[in-house]
Amino acid sequence: MAFLKTILIILLVYYLLKILARWFAPKIFSYAAKKTEERFRENFGGFSQQTQTNEEKVGDVIIDKKPSKKPSSSKKVGEYIEFEELD
């Protein structure tokens, strides 16, 4: 008889948790999504401000860094060694 009561209590708790999960899971997930979106906007909000300033200067040429003019290296690094197969 005690075994039957234990099985019934386990089933009752299982179905009760299942029903509660159906009711509250969407609310919990939407709350988590909103918080994640807020953190994302806080972290990456600066990028939208940079694009707005760039849009105001359409047509202007801006050079951030002068390219360095290094002579192309034409000196040989090593010798070419030709190997022959021996039979």
MMTF fields as JSON, N, C-alpha, C and O atoms, coordinates in Angstrom:
{
  "mmtfVersion": "1.0.0",
  "mmtfProducer": "UNKNOWN",
  "numBonds": 347,
  "numAtoms": 348,
  "numGroups": 87,
  "numChains": 1,
  "numModels": 1,
  "chainsPerModel": [1],
  "groupsPerChain": [87],
  "chainIdList": ["A"],
  "bondAtomList": [4, 2, 8, 6, 12, 10, 16, 14, 20, 18, 24, 22, 28, 26, 32, 30, 36, 34, 40, 38, 44, 42, 48, 46, 52, 50, 56, 54, 60, 58, 64, 62, 68, 66, 72, 70, 76, 74, 80, 78, 84, 82, 88, 86, 92, 90, 96, 94, 100, 98, 104, 102, 108, 106, 112, 110, 116, 114, 120, 118, 124, 122, 128, 126, 132, 130, 136, 134, 140, 138, 144, 142, 148, 146, 152, 150, 156, 154, 160, 158, 164, 162, 168, 166, 172, 170, 176, 174, 180, 178, 184, 182, 188, 186, 192, 190, 196, 194, 200, 198, 204, 202, 208, 206, 212, 210, 216, 214, 220, 218, 224, 222, 228, 226, 232, 230, 236, 234, 240, 238, 244, 242, 248, 246, 252, 250, 256, 254, 260, 258, 264, 262, 268, 266, 272, 270, 276, 274, 280, 278, 284, 282, 288, 286, 292, 290, 296, 294, 300, 298, 304, 302, 308, 306, 312, 310, 316, 314, 320, 318, 324, 322, 328, 326, 332, 330, 336, 334, 340, 338, 344, 342],
  "bondOrderList": [1, 1, 1, 1, 1, 1, 1, 1, 1, 1, 1, 1, 1, 1, 1, 1, 1, 1, 1, 1, 1, 1, 1, 1, 1, 1, 1, 1, 1, 1, 1, 1, 1, 1, 1, 1, 1, 1, 1, 1, 1, 1, 1, 1, 1, 1, 1, 1, 1, 1, 1, 1, 1, 1, 1, 1, 1, 1, 1, 1, 1, 1, 1, 1, 1, 1, 1, 1, 1, 1, 1, 1, 1, 1, 1, 1, 1, 1, 1, 1, 1, 1, 1, 1, 1, 1],
  "groupList": [{"groupName": "MET", "atomNameList": ["N", "CA", "C", "O"], "elementList": ["N", "C", "C", "O"], "formalChargeList": [0, 0, 0, 0], "bondAtomList": [1, 0, 2, 1, 3, 2], "bondOrderList": [1, 1, 2], "singleLetterCode": "M", "chemCompType": "L-PEPTIDE LINKING"}, {"groupName": "ALA", "atomNameList": ["N", "CA", "C", "O"], "elementList": ["N", "C", "C", "O"], "formalChargeList": [0, 0, 0, 0], "bondAtomList": [1, 0, 2, 1, 3, 2], "bondOrderList": [1, 1, 2], "singleLetterCode": "A", "chemCompType": "L-PEPTIDE LINKING"}, {"groupName": "PHE", "atomNameList": ["N", "CA", "C", "O"], "elementList": ["N", "C", "C", "O"], "formalChargeList": [0, 0, 0, 0], "bondAtomList": [1, 0, 2, 1, 3, 2], "bondOrderList": [1, 1, 2], "singleLetterCode": "F", "chemCompType": "L-PEPTIDE LINKING"}, {"groupName": "LEU", "atomNameList": ["N", "CA", "C", "O"], "elementList": ["N", "C", "C", "O"], "formalChargeList": [0, 0, 0, 0], "bondAtomList": [1, 0, 2, 1, 3, 2], "bondOrderList": [1, 1, 2], "singleLetterCode": "L", "chemCompType": "L-PEPTIDE LINKING"}, {"groupName": "LYS", "atomNameList": ["N", "CA", "C", "O"], "elementList": ["N", "C", "C", "O"], "formalChargeList": [0, 0, 0, 0], "bondAtomList": [1, 0, 2, 1, 3, 2], "bondOrderList": [1, 1, 2], "singleLetterCode": "K", "chemCompType": "L-PEPTIDE LINKING"}, {"groupName": "THR", "atomNameList": ["N", "CA", "C", "O"], "elementList": ["N", "C", "C", "O"], "formalChargeList": [0, 0, 0, 0], "bondAtomList": [1, 0, 2, 1, 3, 2], "bondOrderList": [1, 1, 2], "singleLetterCode": "T", "chemCompType": "L-PEPTIDE LINKING"}, {"groupName": "ILE", "atomNameList": ["N", "CA", "C", "O"], "elementList": ["N", "C", "C", "O"], "formalChargeList": [0, 0, 0, 0], "bondAtomList": [1, 0, 2, 1, 3, 2], "bondOrderList": [1, 1, 2], "singleLetterCode": "I", "chemCompType": "L-PEPTIDE LINKING"}, {"groupName": "VAL", "atomNameList": ["N", "CA", "C", "O"], "elementList": ["N", "C", "C", "O"], "formalChargeList": [0, 0, 0, 0], "bondAtomList": [1, 0, 2, 1, 3, 2], "bondOrderList": [1, 1, 2], "singleLetterCode": "V", "chemCompType": "L-PEPTIDE LINKING"}, {"groupName": "TYR", "atomNameList": ["N", "CA", "C", "O"], "elementList": ["N", "C", "C", "O"], "formalChargeList": [0, 0, 0, 0], "bondAtomList": [1, 0, 2, 1, 3, 2], "bondOrderList": [1, 1, 2], "singleLetterCode": "Y", "chemCompType": "L-PEPTIDE LINKING"}, {"groupName": "ARG", "atomNameList": ["N", "CA", "C", "O"], "elementList": ["N", "C", "C", "O"], "formalChargeList": [0, 0, 0, 0], "bondAtomList": [1, 0, 2, 1, 3, 2], "bondOrderList": [1, 1, 2], "singleLetterCode": "R", "chemCompType": "L-PEPTIDE LINKING"}, {"groupName": "TRP", "atomNameList": ["N", "CA", "C", "O"], "elementList": ["N", "C", "C", "O"], "formalChargeList": [0, 0, 0, 0], "bondAtomList": [1, 0, 2, 1, 3, 2], "bondOrderList": [1, 1, 2], "singleLetterCode": "W", "chemCompType": "L-PEPTIDE LINKING"}, {"groupName": "PRO", "atomNameList": ["N", "CA", "C", "O"], "elementList": ["N", "C", "C", "O"], "formalChargeList": [0, 0, 0, 0], "bondAtomList": [1, 0, 2, 1, 3, 2], "bondOrderList": [1, 1, 2], "singleLetterCode": "P", "chemCompType": "L-PEPTIDE LINKING"}, {"groupName": "SER", "atomNameList": ["N", "CA", "C", "O"], "elementList": ["N", "C", "C", "O"], "formalChargeList": [0, 0, 0, 0], "bondAtomList": [1, 0, 2, 1, 3, 2], "bondOrderList": [1, 1, 2], "singleLetterCode": "S", "chemCompType": "L-PEPTIDE LINKING"}, {"groupName": "GLU", "atomNameList": ["N", "CA", "C", "O"], "elementList": ["N", "C", "C", "O"], "formalChargeList": [0, 0, 0, 0], "bondAtomList": [1, 0, 2, 1, 3, 2], "bondOrderList": [1, 1, 2], "singleLetterCode": "E", "chemCompType": "L-PEPTIDE LINKING"}, {"groupName": "ASN", "atomNameList": ["N", "CA", "C", "O"], "elementList": ["N", "C", "C", "O"], "formalChargeList": [0, 0, 0, 0], "bondAtomList": [1, 0, 2, 1, 3, 2], "bondOrderList": [1, 1, 2], "singleLetterCode": "N", "chemCompType": "L-PEPTIDE LINKING"}, {"groupName": "GLY", "atomNameList": ["N", "CA", "C", "O"], "elementList": ["N", "C", "C", "O"], "formalChargeList": [0, 0, 0, 0], "bondAtomList": [1, 0, 2, 1, 3, 2], "bondOrderList": [1, 1, 2], "singleLetterCode": "G", "chemCompType": "PEPTIDE LINKING"}, {"groupName": "GLN", "atomNameList": ["N", "CA", "C", "O"], "elementList": ["N", "C", "C", "O"], "formalChargeList": [0, 0, 0, 0], "bondAtomList": [1, 0, 2, 1, 3, 2], "bondOrderList": [1, 1, 2], "singleLetterCode": "Q", "chemCompType": "L-PEPTIDE LINKING"}, {"groupName": "ASP", "atomNameList": ["N", "CA", "C", "O"], "elementList": ["N", "C", "C", "O"], "formalChargeList": [0, 0, 0, 0], "bondAtomList": [1, 0, 2, 1, 3, 2], "bondOrderList": [1, 1, 2], "singleLetterCode": "D", "chemCompType": "L-PEPTIDE LINKING"}],
  "groupTypeList": [0, 1, 2, 3, 4, 5, 6, 3, 6, 6, 3, 3, 7, 8, 8, 3, 3, 4, 6, 3, 1, 9, 10, 2, 1, 11, 4, 6, 2, 12, 8, 1, 1, 4, 4, 5, 13, 13, 9, 2, 9, 13, 14, 2, 15, 15, 2, 12, 16, 16, 5, 16, 5, 14, 13, 13, 4, 7, 15, 17, 7, 6, 6, 17, 4, 4, 11, 12, 4, 4, 11, 12, 12, 12, 4, 4, 7, 15, 13, 8, 6, 13, 2, 13, 13, 3, 17],
  "groupIdList": [1, 2, 3, 4, 5, 6, 7, 8, 9, 10, 11, 12, 13, 14, 15, 16, 17, 18, 19, 20, 21, 22, 23, 24, 25, 26, 27, 28, 29, 30, 31, 32, 33, 34, 35, 36, 37, 38, 39, 40, 41, 42, 43, 44, 45, 46, 47, 48, 49, 50, 51, 52, 53, 54, 55, 56, 57, 58, 59, 60, 61, 62, 63, 64, 65, 66, 67, 68, 69, 70, 71, 72, 73, 74, 75, 76, 77, 78, 79, 80, 81, 82, 83, 84, 85, 86, 87],
  "secStructList": [7, 2, 2, 2, 2, 2, 2, 2, 2, 2, 2, 2, 2, 2, 2, 2, 2, 2, 2, 2, 2, 2, 2, 2, 2, 2, 2, 2, 2, 2, 2, 2, 2, 2, 2, 2, 2, 2, 2, 2, 2, 2, 2, 2, 2, 2, 2, 2, 2, 2, 2, 2, 2, 2, 2, 2, 6, 6, 6, 7, 7, 7, 7, 1, 1, 7, 7, 7, 7, 7, 7, 7, 7, 7, 1, 7, 1, 1, 7, 7, 7, 7, 7, 7, 7, 7, 7],
  "xCoordList": [0.819, 0.0, 0.871, 0.536, 1.981, 2.87, 3.509, 3.735, 3.799, 4.374, 3.415, 3.831, 2.146, 1.124, 0.983, 0.832, 1.032, 0.957, 2.156, 2.013, 3.329, 4.542, 4.446, 4.788, 3.985, 3.82, 2.813, 3.046, 1.7, 0.68, 1.212, 0.911, 1.986, 2.551, 3.544, 3.556, 4.371, 5.335, 4.613, 5.007, 3.573, 2.804, 2.108, 2.067, 1.561, 0.889, 1.875, 1.568, 3.03, 4.047, 4.502, 4.681, 4.693, 5.126, 4.126, 4.515, 2.844, 1.847, 1.645, 1.353, 1.797, 1.682, 2.813, 2.573, 4.046, 5.162, 4.996, 5.379, 4.435, 4.197, 3.205, 3.406, 2.148, 1.136, 1.726, 1.506, 2.471, 3.077, 4.102, 4.222, 4.824, 5.795, 5.1, 5.614, 3.958, 3.207, 2.735, 2.688, 2.388, 1.89, 3.012, 2.888, 4.109, 5.121, 6.34, 7.097, 6.552, 7.741, 7.751, 8.796, 6.649, 6.692, 7.029, 7.737, 6.539, 6.836, 8.308, 8.939, 8.844, 10.249, 11.141, 12.118, 10.819, 11.621, 11.541, 12.547, 10.373, 10.266, 11.043, 11.654, 11.024, 11.809, 13.302, 14.03, 13.751, 15.167, 15.548, 16.639, 14.663, 14.95, 15.048, 15.907, 14.184, 14.236, 15.526, 16.149, 15.93, 17.17, 18.379, 19.294, 18.384, 19.481, 19.53, 20.611, 18.379, 18.329, 18.838, 19.543, 18.483, 18.965, 20.487, 21.147, 21.038, 22.493, 23.17, 24.224, 22.57, 23.128, 23.135, 24.118, 22.057, 21.988, 22.981, 23.554, 23.19, 24.172, 25.585, 26.375, 25.896, 27.252, 27.555, 28.663, 26.592, 26.838, 26.117, 25.957, 25.69, 24.999, 25.919, 25.454, 27.205, 28.159, 28.343, 28.689, 28.117, 28.294, 27.269, 27.586, 26.06, 25.044, 25.377, 25.076, 25.991, 26.374, 27.5, 27.531, 28.417, 29.506, 28.993, 29.474, 28.028, 27.515, 26.754, 26.743, 26.119, 25.407, 26.378, 26.081, 27.526, 28.484, 29.105, 29.427, 29.281, 29.825, 28.836, 29.243, 27.556, 26.545, 26.485, 26.112, 26.843, 26.813, 27.92, 27.793, 28.987, 30.129, 30.201, 31.274, 29.108, 29.095, 29.863, 29.595, 30.817, 31.592, 32.952, 33.819, 33.166, 34.48, 35.43, 35.036, 36.681, 37.708, 38.514, 39.089, 38.55, 39.272, 40.322, 40.011, 41.569, 42.653, 43.1, 43.622, 42.896, 43.251, 44.746, 45.316, 45.382, 46.773, 47.483, 46.975, 48.637, 49.413, 50.05, 50.711, 49.859, 50.454, 51.972, 52.531, 52.614, 54.079, 54.585, 54.059, 55.613, 56.173, 57.447, 58.55, 57.271, 58.432, 58.858, 58.019, 60.155, 60.593, 60.361, 60.608, 59.888, 59.617, 60.933, 61.904, 60.946, 62.156, 62.429, 61.658, 63.536, 63.876, 65.086, 65.531, 65.613, 66.778, 66.334, 65.252, 67.196, 66.85, 67.009, 67.928, 66.106, 66.129, 67.084, 67.768, 67.133, 67.996, 68.298, 67.892, 69.002, 69.351, 68.33, 67.674, 68.215, 67.375, 68.258, 69.272, 67.854, 68.625, 67.808, 66.673, 68.363, 67.658, 68.079, 69.264, 67.094, 67.344, 67.12, 66.208, 67.922, 67.77, 67.481, 68.014, 66.624, 66.327, 67.409, 67.874, 67.792, 68.787, 68.074, 67.218, 68.436, 67.821, 68.596, 68.21],
  "yCoordList": [-1.195, 0.0, 1.272, 2.259, 1.234, 2.383, 2.623, 3.766, 1.542, 1.657, 2.368, 3.211, 2.032, 2.648, 4.144, 4.951, 4.52, 5.928, 6.702, 7.829, 6.091, 6.74, 6.982, 8.062, 5.986, 6.129, 7.226, 8.035, 7.266, 8.296, 9.696, 10.642, 9.845, 11.149, 11.596, 12.765, 10.684, 11.016, 11.459, 12.447, 10.75, 11.125, 12.473, 13.291, 12.695, 13.966, 15.132, 16.156, 14.984, 16.038, 16.241, 17.381, 15.163, 15.269, 16.071, 16.987, 15.735, 16.445, 17.874, 18.764, 18.102, 19.454, 20.339, 21.479, 19.816, 20.563, 20.785, 21.83, 19.818, 19.953, 21.077, 21.86, 21.155, 22.204, 23.58, 24.551, 23.652, 24.926, 25.389, 26.586, 24.466, 24.823, 25.39, 26.314, 24.855, 25.39, 26.813, 27.63, 27.106, 28.443, 29.47, 30.589, 29.09, 30.071, 30.07, 31.041, 29.036, 28.988, 30.12, 30.743, 30.409, 31.523, 32.86, 33.673, 33.096, 34.349, 34.422, 35.474, 33.296, 33.265, 33.473, 34.219, 32.824, 32.971, 34.383, 34.911, 34.996, 36.362, 37.336, 38.281, 37.111, 37.95, 37.805, 38.796, 36.573, 36.339, 36.974, 37.528, 36.898, 37.498, 39.016, 39.626, 39.624, 41.082, 41.508, 42.492, 40.768, 41.101, 40.934, 41.756, 39.883, 39.664, 40.776, 41.246, 41.198, 42.286, 43.59, 44.35, 43.848, 45.064, 45.051, 46.058, 43.907, 43.803, 43.964, 44.594, 43.397, 43.517, 44.977, 45.448, 45.683, 47.097, 47.945, 48.892, 47.613, 48.347, 48.12, 49.059, 46.875, 46.555, 47.088, 47.56, 47.022, 47.379, 48.649, 48.89, 49.445, 50.691, 51.728, 52.593, 51.674, 52.652, 52.567, 53.56, 51.392, 51.235, 52.032, 52.562, 52.126, 52.888, 54.373, 55.082, 54.851, 56.262, 56.553, 57.633, 55.626, 55.83, 55.871, 56.665, 55.031, 55.027, 56.311, 56.761, 56.907, 58.156, 59.279, 60.106, 59.329, 60.386, 60.162, 61.126, 58.901, 58.623, 58.985, 59.392, 58.844, 59.171, 60.68, 61.108, 61.476, 62.916, 63.391, 64.439, 62.635, 63.03, 62.236, 61.769, 62.086, 61.331, 62.112, 63.294, 61.459, 62.082, 62.567, 62.819, 62.706, 63.117, 61.933, 60.796, 62.218, 61.191, 61.325, 62.377, 60.243, 60.263, 59.167, 58.002, 59.551, 58.58, 58.48, 59.441, 57.314, 57.132, 56.933, 57.413, 56.236, 55.869, 55.917, 55.421, 56.506, 56.586, 55.224, 54.671, 54.69, 53.382, 53.488, 54.428, 52.521, 52.536, 52.004, 51.03, 52.661, 52.251, 51.462, 52.01, 50.192, 49.324, 48.795, 48.354, 48.836, 48.258, 46.746, 46.067, 46.263, 44.826, 44.068, 44.396, 43.093, 42.329, 41.393, 40.469, 41.642, 40.792, 39.921, 39.159, 40.039, 39.216, 37.791, 37.552, 36.862, 35.458, 35.038, 35.461, 34.217, 33.732, 32.55, 32.404, 31.721, 30.556, 30.053, 30.66, 28.958, 28.375, 27.321, 26.715, 27.122, 26.046, 24.817, 24.85, 23.755, 22.509, 21.49, 21.194, 20.964, 19.967, 18.568, 18.237, 17.785, 16.429, 15.454, 15.638, 14.45, 13.411, 12.089, 11.788, 11.32, 9.999, 9.017, 9.013, 8.201, 7.145, 5.818, 5.474, 5.077, 3.76, 2.684, 1.516],
  "zCoordList": [0.0, 0.0, 0.0, -0.654, 0.734, 0.791, -0.573, -0.969, -1.285, -2.626, -3.57, -4.365, -3.483, -4.338, -4.028, -4.945, -2.734, -2.365, -2.911, -3.385, -2.842, -3.338, -4.839, -5.323, -5.566, -7.023, -7.339, -8.237, -6.618, -6.864, -6.545, -7.273, -5.485, -5.135, -6.201, -6.585, -6.679, -7.732, -9.004, -9.624, -9.395, -10.586, -10.404, -11.323, -9.201, -8.931, -9.021, -9.632, -8.43, -8.49, -9.926, -10.356, -10.675, -12.07, -12.899, -13.623, -12.798, -13.591, -13.104, -13.903, -11.806, -11.287, -11.822, -12.221, -11.831, -12.4, -13.895, -14.421, -14.565, -16.006, -16.298, -17.226, -15.518, -15.705, -15.363, -16.087, -14.26, -13.876, -14.914, -15.174, -15.494, -16.526, -17.758, -18.388, -18.101, -19.254, -19.002, -19.922, -17.768, -17.457, -17.34, -17.84, -16.677, -16.339, -17.252, -17.25, -18.018, -18.884, -19.924, -20.112, -20.598, -21.565, -20.911, -21.506, -19.709, -19.026, -18.63, -18.737, -18.174, -17.783, -18.999, -18.928, -20.111, -21.322, -21.893, -22.366, -21.858, -22.371, -21.48, -21.98, -20.171, -19.257, -19.545, -19.588, -19.74, -20.039, -21.378, -21.51, -22.361, -23.671, -23.566, -24.203, -22.777, -22.604, -21.925, -22.325, -20.894, -20.194, -21.115, -21.094, -21.913, -22.85, -23.885, -24.241, -24.366, -25.341, -24.736, -25.399, -23.484, -22.823, -22.683, -22.936, -22.279, -22.147, -23.493, -23.591, -24.535, -25.877, -26.324, -26.895, -26.069, -26.457, -25.662, -26.201, -24.381, -23.577, -24.103, -24.208, -24.432, -24.878, -26.265, -26.517, -27.165, -28.553, -28.98, -30.177, -28.05, -28.368, -28.973, -29.715, -28.683, -29.197, -30.696, -31.335, -31.267, -32.708, -33.494, -34.559, -32.995, -33.72, -33.705, -34.666, -32.632, -32.577, -33.554, -34.144, -33.741, -34.685, -36.109, -36.918, -36.427, -37.79, -38.094, -39.24, -37.09, -37.322, -37.655, -38.518, -36.995, -37.306, -38.672, -39.367, -39.073, -40.393, -41.494, -42.582, -41.224, -42.229, -42.479, -43.571, -41.495, -41.666, -42.602, -43.234, -42.69, -43.489, -44.79, -45.172, -45.448, -46.694, -47.749, -47.965, -48.409, -49.466, -49.015, -49.852, -47.726, -47.227, -47.247, -46.989, -47.557, -47.559, -46.282, -46.002, -45.509, -44.248, -44.29, -44.536, -44.047, -44.001, -42.555, -41.99, -41.957, -40.565, -40.377, -39.397, -41.3, -41.117, -42.456, -43.462, -42.459, -43.682, -43.942, -43.064, -45.122, -45.398, -45.444, -46.01, -44.848, -44.844, -46.182, -46.721, -46.703, -47.991, -47.732, -47.721, -47.529, -47.327, -48.686, -49.471, -48.97, -50.238, -50.211, -49.214, -51.326, -51.373, -51.285, -51.967, -50.47, -50.209, -51.383, -51.644, -52.089, -53.221, -52.939, -53.797, -51.73, -51.462, -51.16, -50.623, -51.519, -51.373, -49.919, -49.218, -49.507, -48.144, -48.024, -47.011, -49.036, -48.983, -50.379, -51.369, -50.456, -51.748, -52.137, -51.29, -53.43, -53.931, -54.107, -54.803, -53.472, -53.559, -54.322, -53.949, -55.364, -56.156, -55.683, -55.629, -55.355, -54.885, -56.031, -56.838, -56.102, -57.112, -56.415, -55.347, -57.058, -56.509, -56.915, -58.055, -55.978, -56.264, -56.392, -55.577, -57.422, -57.592, -56.888, -56.933]
}
